[in-house]
Every structure is written in C-alpha cells, then in structure tokens.
Amino acid sequence: MRNTILLLLLATPFFLNAQTVPVRSVTIFKNNKAMVERNGKVQVENRRYITRSLPPALFGTYWAAATTGELTSVFTALDSLESFDPSTSPVDMMEKNKNQSVRIWIQPSNNQPLEQMEGKFIRRLSNPIQMANPYNQVQQVSNVPFLFQTTDGRYLYLNEMAVSRIEFANEPTIPSAKKASGRLELRFNSDKKEQDVNLVYLSDSIGWTPIYRMEMMGNNKARLSLRAEIHNNSEDLGDAELRLAVGIPKFQFAEEPSRLFNFYLFSNQYQHQYYRNQYSNTISTQAINAQVIDEVTVLGGARNNQMNAATSSAEDYFFYSVRPGNFSKFSRYQIPILEETVETRHYFETTLIRATPDLLHNYTSYQSYADQRKPDDAYPVDHIVEFKNQSKQPWTTGVVNLFSENKNGLQAVSQSQLAFTAPGATSKVTIAQAPDIRVNHVESVVDRRENVTEFFLRKYDVAKVEGNVSVTNYKSEPATIKIRRSIVGKPLSSAQEWQKQEENAYLGVNSSFEAVWEITLKPGESRSWKYDYEVLVDW
C-alpha cells in the first residue's frame, strides 16, 4: 500500500507529552499568579516516575510529595533526543528518500487543476533562503528549485513551492533532528508499581479580574452584581476547582522560573534549539486554540443566592470557588459570582485645599494668602453613591459599571472603581462630576501673635486664620453636600456645624485634623458660613 504524506502534516511541530497527573485545584490571585495543585496515581518503573512535561513552576515553589511518604528525591535534566524535524520541507523528504519512486502533485502557475506525475527526485539546485523572523530566530523559506526525472525519462525543473502533495510507494524515512528535551524524575524508595503523588507549584500567566455592575433603582436601592473574568495563558487545567482569592498576595521570590526546570540558564549547544522548540510549540498551540482565545464563556444561573459561588476563607484571604469546566490553555471565562440588593445613599462631595503652615510663610501681614477663588473657579464636586456591605463576604477591589433606571429602562452613566469593602463596612463609588453644585472658598490671616512658643530651638508665632465657604444648589431637587478639609493646626469655631476628627500622628509642632461639613440645600438655595483655626508658624 502506498504511503501518502500531506504537506500539512509535514509542517506540524513536535509537541511535548501531556502531563499525566490531573489538576485538582487552582488558587488564582489577581496579580496574574496561581497556585496549582495536582494529585493522582502515577506508574512507577525501577522506582522512578519519568515525564517530559515540565511544570511551569516559579522560583522556590515546586513541591512534590507521595501519600505513602516514599518519595526520596526530585531530579531534572536536559536530554538530547532524536525527533521529527518540524522544519522538514518537501525537498528534504524527497532527498532523504531519493531512491524511492514517488508521485507528486504540482500546482500549475495558471490556476489549473493539480497535475500529478511519477518518477524520482534527482537533486536540489540551490539551498533554502534563510531569513530572521521578529523573534530573531532563523527560519528557512521553502523556495528551492529541484530536478525531477519522470518514469518516461524526462527531466523536469520544478519549484518546491509548487509541490502540494507527495505519495511514496513504501514507508519513507522521516528526517529527524536532535532536540533538547527536559526530563523530570520522581524517585521512590519502594518497589511499588504505582504511587499516589501530590504536586504543588506557583504558576505565572493565570489570573482573574473582578467586574462589578451596579444598577441604581432610585435614590435608596441598587442591585450589585459581580462576575469574575479568568484568564489562563499557562497550561491546561482540565475541569479543576478554581479558587479565586480576595486579598493582597505577597510572593517575595516568585518573579522568575524555578531553577529546577529552567534550563535557559545554561549556555550550551542545546540552548538555541530549546528556545526554538519552545517558541514553535507556543505558536502552534495558539493556532490550535484559536477558536477559544477570543471566546468569552458566560455561565448562566439563577439570581441572588443561587448564583453565588461557594466561598471559604483562610488567614487574610477570602475565596470564591467555581468550576467552569474544561479550562484549556489560552482560554478565558467570565463567571457570575454574586448578586445582591443594597441600600444606597446619594450625596455630593468636594475637598478643599489642604491647610498647612507652608501656605503662610510668604505672608507677613494680615492679608489673604491663598485660595482666593472667584465664582468661575469653584471646586469640582463629585456625585457619590454610598452603600453598606451587609453580606458575610468581602467585596474585592474592581471596576464597577454604573447604570441608572429611568423611564426608558437602564441607562449607562459611568465606570468607576469599587474599593475593597469588608463585611459590615461602607463603600462609596463616584458616579460623575456635578456641574450644578457650586462650592467656593476664601481664607485669610486675621490675627498674629509673635514668639509664642519654642520647638526644637525654633520660635513660632500663632496665626489665626479665618475662612469662608459658600455653596449653591442649582439642581431641581434637594441635594446633600459634604465639604472636607484637612487642616494642620487647632480648630476653633464654625458658624456651620462641623465634624472634627484628628488625623494620623503628625510629628510636628501642630496637630492635624479633618473637618467635614454636611448640609442639605433646597433647589436654588445658597448658604455660606465662616470658620477659624489657629496654627503655629515659624516666621
């Protein structure tokens, strides 16, 4: 029987053996790293389990164990193997089997049907052209002319690019090349033919991103939903359980591949070939998985509690547990995690310029020193929606898309960020800047007493500063407005009630506090008030 070899098969690269220990669970962090746990039975021969599928482990994280406690060591090496050469061309195949009669199919230049002919390959008439690709790797361009003798004695001058198929009378000899291949051995002190092993390692290029959606239904209620977008550019994970970590991971040394498997560190005759094969394998795997690279799978589910993922916690982390199904390399999933109704409060907020002694240094008389804003230079005011996490699980930091319900349905209004919110804590999200709330502020020094105190051999004056805040609501509905100001000094009085809270420890002659005014204005209403404080200044 004749043996047919298609050029498509000739171009197929060598693939590494599949890993045989199945993935049991993967803990995925938001910093693009994941702890992979594999568990299963392996076949042992001469007290060794051998595989050429090296795990993509990061530095200092690979840990192998046997449930029997009979694992004695882990060994890796780089071997030179004879394997099919993925760069083999049609001319290479015919030259390797030049004593065989072959049948070839030629594509004429005038787009005519394929023409077939029988005969023998004589010799190539030039060498392949070598070119460098964007990865600085040399590749051959198959545009080689060759001489072919037909069975009726004719000699044909042909071009390799015209050959679309080759058929051999007998099984052909396949061109091979030496390939650098990593080897992993688990060694045991028992003659058992089967061992139950557990493999754990930190892998790169697997991560997840939280995506929130908030649908505001009036001023006091909203629906908050969370989905996880999970990406896997590392390895096939099968149908393993995925545990999405909520927390701030710290992997101090895991920023490079494990030395146990990273043979790139060695400069030897195999290095270039190893890089080349790794590159070829990556590109080929991308091509094979092209149908899933850009595919986003959304798993449906019922609303509210039936949609929520299983949850757990450990130390400073909280975990959402999901199982999306077959999670192959270069695939992505978007999976519902939670959906709940929250009570909301809307208000408007602005922050005045921070008051510090530095603002007074250049002013030696009772004059205005800064922040004399005209009406057209009013402070920007943000529209805020505030809500409390009344669930038993935290909300992780993530992007939130905001929608508002009106007579036409849900209207997209903005995209913002939802910060980490522990159970029982309050979160706030900025909706937009409100142009119809105007806040203005002026301030000046109204009194000064010299050489009041000495601090670290420096003499300080006391300056009394008076400020004035004015607010106008141009909206067609009442508005609650918060005005914040951080002040270094001592608060005295305010015509409008304020909340004063001392800020973090301030290692200076003055203390520091935050003042917050909260007022509610009717449509078109304006209000202004004065306040004052004292500050020690080293004039």
HELIX and SHEET records of a PDB file:
HELIX    1   1 LEU A    7  LEU A   10  1                                   4    
HELIX    2   2 PRO A   90  LYS A   96  1                                   7    
HELIX    3   3 GLU A  160  ALA A  162  5                                   3    
HELIX    4   4 PHE A  263  LEU A  265  5                                   3    
HELIX    5   5 GLN A  271  ILE A  288  1                                  18    
HELIX    6   6 ALA A  290  ILE A  293  1                                   4    
HELIX    7   7 ASN A  304  GLN A  306  5                                   3    
HELIX    8   8 PRO A  357  LEU A  360  5                                   4    
HELIX    9   9 PRO A  375  ASP A  377  5                                   3    
SHEET    1   A 6 ASN A   3  LEU A   6  0                                        
SHEET    2   A 6 VAL A 163  PHE A 168 -1                                        
SHEET    3   A 6 VAL A 102  ILE A 106 -1                                        
SHEET    4   A 6 GLU A 115  ARG A 124 -1                                        
SHEET    5   A 6 PRO A 145  THR A 150 -1                                        
SHEET    6   A 6 TYR A 155  ASN A 159 -1                                        
SHEET    1   B 7 TRP A  63  ALA A  66  0                                        
SHEET    2   B 7 GLU A 194  ASP A 204 -1                                        
SHEET    3   B 7 LYS A  33  GLN A  43 -1                                        
SHEET    4   B 7 VAL A  23  ILE A  28 -1                                        
SHEET    5   B 7 GLU A 241  VAL A 246  1                                        
SHEET    6   B 7 TYR A 317  VAL A 322 -1                                        
SHEET    7   B 7 ALA A 310  ALA A 314 -1                                        
SHEET    1   C 3 ARG A  48  THR A  51  0                                        
SHEET    2   C 3 SER A 176  PHE A 188 -1                                        
SHEET    3   C 3 LEU A  71  PHE A  84 -1                                        
SHEET    1   D 2 ILE A 129  ALA A 132  0                                        
SHEET    2   D 2 VAL A 138  VAL A 141 -1                                        
SHEET    1   E 6 VAL A 296  VAL A 298  0                                        
SHEET    2   E 6 SER A 331  THR A 351  1                                        
SHEET    3   E 6 LYS A 221  ASN A 232 -1                                        
SHEET    4   E 6 ILE A 206  MET A 216 -1                                        
SHEET    5   E 6 GLY A 398  ASN A 406  1                                        
SHEET    6   E 6 GLY A 409  LEU A 418 -1                                        
SHEET    1   F 4 VAL A 296  VAL A 298  0                                        
SHEET    2   F 4 SER A 331  THR A 351  1                                        
SHEET    3   F 4 ASP A 382  LYS A 388 -1                                        
SHEET    4   F 4 THR A 426  GLN A 433 -1                                        
SHEET    1   G 5 VAL A 296  VAL A 298  0                                        
SHEET    2   G 5 SER A 331  THR A 351  1                                        
SHEET    3   G 5 ALA A 479  VAL A 488  1                                        
SHEET    4   G 5 SER A 512  LEU A 521 -1                                        
SHEET    5   G 5 GLN A 499  GLU A 502 -1                                        
SHEET    1   H 4 ILE A 437  PHE A 455  0                                        
SHEET    2   H 4 ARG A 458  ASN A 473 -1                                        
SHEET    3   H 4 SER A 526  VAL A 537 -1                                        
SHEET    4   H 4 LYS A 490  SER A 494 -1                                        
END                                                                             
